[in-house]
Amino acid sequence: MKSTRIACLQTTGFSSPSEAAAHTETLIREAAAGGAKIICTQELFLTPYFCRVQDPELFDLAESVPGPSTRRFQELAKELAVVLILSLFERRAAGLYHNTAAVLDADGSYLGAYRKMHIPQDPGFEEKFYFTPGDTGFMAWDTAYGTIGVIICWDQWFPESVRLTAMAGAEIIFCPTAIGWLSEEKAELGERQLRAWQRVQEGQAVANGCYYAAVNRVGTEGETEFWGHSFISDYTGTLLAEGGAESSEILYADCDLKAMTDHRRMWPFFRDRRIDAYQDVTNRWSDG
C-alpha cells in the first residue's frame, strides 16, 4: 500500500465510560468520513485520568481485554472498515492490572494488545499503584492499511521502545498519551516540558525512519492541565499535523509508505547499527 490516512482523537476525559464511549464513537465516525483508515484514541480514553490519586476502588474501572469495549468497537471497525487503536485499563486478574492498547483490524478482528512497559510515578501520576509493567514486549501488527506499532505515554521517553517497535516492522507508531502541566510548575517549566516532549518524539521518528503519532488529551483534571498538542510526524521529523492546547479535535495525516521506504534506503540507520557493540544497553548502568 502506497499511502494511508490516519487520525488522532484528541479530546477531554469524561465522567463515565458510557459517555466516553459514545463520544469516541462519534469521533471515529467523523474521522472515517474524513477518509481516515487508522484511528487512535488518547490514553485511557474511557475514564478520567484516575491515576491522580491512589484509591483502591478505582480498580473497578478496569475491564478484560478483549472484553466489552473491544467487542463494541470491533463491530464499529467492521462497519466502517477502519483500524482502531483503543487505550484501555485492563483487568487481567484481581491485583493484576495493565495500561493496555487493543488493536482492531478493519474487518473487526481483534489483532492483539500491547501493555505499557514503562510505568511512571510522580505527583499527580500515581501509575505504579495501578499498573503492572507490561510483558508483551514491543510489537507490530499487519493491518489492512499498513504495519503499525503502539507504545504508551511514558514509553515515549525511552528510545529502546520505538527502536524495538520499528524493528518489529512498524511503519507507523502510535503513542496514546495523558501528559500535562502541574499548576505550580507551568509558569516556570511549562514551555520547556512541552518542547522536550515534542522533540524527543520527533527525534524517535527520525532515528527509526517511521511515521509517528502522539495522541494526548486536553482539559484540567485536579491539579493537572493536560496540554494537548497531539501531533503526527513523518520520518524526517516534519510535523504533518498538530493540535492545540485546549481544543478537542481530530488530527489527520496522509502517510506515504512508499516514500518512507525510499527514505530508509537513503538513510540506512538499520543497516549501520553496530549490534556487536551494544551489549551494555541491557545493563542498568555502566560502571566503567
N, C-alpha and C positions, 0 to 999 in steps of 0.2 A: 504494500500500500504506500502510495506516494505521500499523501497528506491526510491529516485528520484534525478536526476541530475539537478542542477541549474546552471545558467550562469549570470555573471555580465558584462555589456558592459561599459568598461572604455575607454573614448575617449575624443577628444577635442571638443570645440564648433565650429560651422560653421556659416558663414556669412548669410546664407539664410535657411529658413525652408525646402525648397525643397531639397537642398543639404544635410542637416542633415538627412532628412527622407530617402533619397536614401542610404546614408552611413549606417544608422542604419538598414535598411532592409538587406543590405549585411551582416552586422554583425549578425543579427538574423538568417539568412540562414546558416551562418557558425556555429553559436552556435548550431542550431538544427542538423546540420550534425555531430557535435561533441557529440551528444547524449543528449543535454540539453532539458529538458521538461518545465522548468520555467525560463523565461529570463527577466531581469530587466535593464532598461536604467538608465543613470545618471539623476540628477535633471535638469529639463528644457532642455531636450536634443535637442529640435528643434531650439534653439536660442543660440547666445552668452549669457553670463551671463550679461544681460542688467541691472540688479539691481545695477551696479557700480555707476550709476548716476540717478538723478531724472529728467525724461523727459516725459511729458505727451504724446508725440507722440508714445512712446514705448508701450503704451497700445494697439496700433494697432496690436501688435504681438499676442495678445490673441485670443482664439477661444472657441467656445462652446464645452462642454464635456457632453455627447457624441457629436461628431461632425466630421469634415472632417478627422482629423488624426485618431481618433478611428475607423472610418469606413474603412479607408485604411488598418490599421493594423489588424482589425478583419478578413479581407479576408486572410491576411498572417498567422494569428494564426490558422485559419481553414485549410489552405493549408498544413501547417507544423505540425499541431496537437500539438501546444505548447501553454502554458500560457504566456501572455505578461503583463508586468507592464510598463506603459508609464507615464513619468513625464511631465506634460503639464502646460501651462499658460492658465487658464480658464477665459473666459469672461462669467459671469453669467448675468450681466446687465450693462448698462452704469454706471460707477462709482462703480461697484461691481465685483472684480476680485479675483481669488484664485490661489494659488500654489497647483496643484491637480495631483494626481496619478490615472490613469484609469487602471482597471484590466479587462483583456480579457481572457476568458477561451479557452480551446483547440479546442472547436467546433466553435470558432469565436463569441460566445455570449459575450455581454457586461455585466459584473457582477456588476459593480458599481465603485464608486470613493471615494477616501479619500482626504480630503482637509487639508493641512498643518495647524496644530493647533497653534504652537509657531512661531511667526514671529520676526526675529531679526532686529536690527537697529544698524549698525556700519559703520565706514568709509569704503567705497567700497562695503558695503552690505546694500543698501538702501531699504530693503524689505518692511518696513512698508508703504512706499509711494505707493507700487504696490498691496500688498496682504491684503485682509481681513482675519482675523483669521478664521480657519475652523470651521464648525458647524456640521460635520458628526459624531463627536465622534470617538472613536477608535474601529476598526472593524476587522473582519476576514472573509475570503471567502473560501468556499469549492470548490476547483478546481478539475480538472481531475487527478491531481497528488499530492494532499495534501492540507491541510488547511493553507492558507497564510495570513499574515497581512502586512500592509505598514505604515511606518511613513516617514517623510521627513526632512532631514538635521537637522535644529535647534531642532527639536523634540528629537533628539538622546540624548541630554544632560539631559533630564528630565525623571527620572526613571518611573514616572507615565505613560508616553507614552507607553513604552514597556510592563509594567506590565498589563495595561488595554488591550493592543492588545493581549498579551498572554492569559489573562483571557477570551477574546472573542473566544479563541480556536486556535489561530495561532500556528502552529508548526514551520514555517519558517517565519521570519520577514525580510522584505526588507526595506532598507533605501536609496533611491536616494538622492544624496548629491552634493553640489557645495561648497567646502571649500578649502581655501588655505592660503598662506602667503602674507601679505603686504610686499612690498620690503624693507621698512625701519625697519621692525620687524624681518625679517627672521634670520639674523645673531645672534641676541641675544635670540630670543624666539622660533625660528622655530622648533627645535627638541623637545622642551618641549610641544609645542602646538600639534604637530603631535602625540606624545606619549599619551598625555592626551585624544585626540580624539579616538585613538585606544583602550586605556584601559577602558574608560568609556563604550564603546560599547561591548567590550568583557565581561565586568562585567554584563552588561544587559543580555547577553546570558546566563551566569552562573546563575544569580539570578532568571531567568524565565525558565530555563531548555529547551531552544529552540535553533534552528539554527538561525543565524543572518548574513545578507549580507549587507554590506555598499558599495554603488556604487558611486564613486567620478569621477570627470572629471580631465583632465590634460591640460597643456598649460597655457600660460600667456595672460591675458586679462587686458589691462590697467596696474594698479599697483598691480594686484593680480596674483600670481603664484599658480594655483591650484595644490595641492600636490599629487593627485592620491592616491596611496596606498589603493585602494579598497581592501576589504578583505571579506572572508567568515569564520565565526567562528562556531564551534559546541557548544553544550550545556555545555561543560566544559571550554569554553574559548580557546580551542585549535584552532589555525589558520589552516584552510584547504587549503586556497589559499590567496595570497596577490599580488597585482600589484605593479609596480614600480612607481617612482615619475614623470616620463616624458613620458612613453610609452603608446600608445593606445593598448589595449589588451582585450581579453576575459578571464575572470576567471571562472573556473569550480569547482564544488564540488559535491560529492555524499552525499546526506542527508539520513541517515538510520533512518527512522521514528520509526521503532520498537525499535531500540536501544535507541532512545530518550525517548520513552515511558517507557522502562525498567529503564532508569536512573532516571526518575521522580519518580518512585516508591521507589527508594532507597534514593533519595534526595527530600523529600516531602515538598518543600517550600510552596506550595499552601495549603497543609493540616495544616501547623503550623502557618499560618498567624493569627495574633491577630486582627481580624476585629472589635472586640469590643473596641479596644484601638486606632484606627486610625482616629477618628473624626477630630482632629485638622489639618490633612493634607489638608483639604479643606480651611483652613484659609490662608490669605496672610502671616501672621507671628504669632508666639506665644509670647504674651507679659507677660507671666509668671503668 
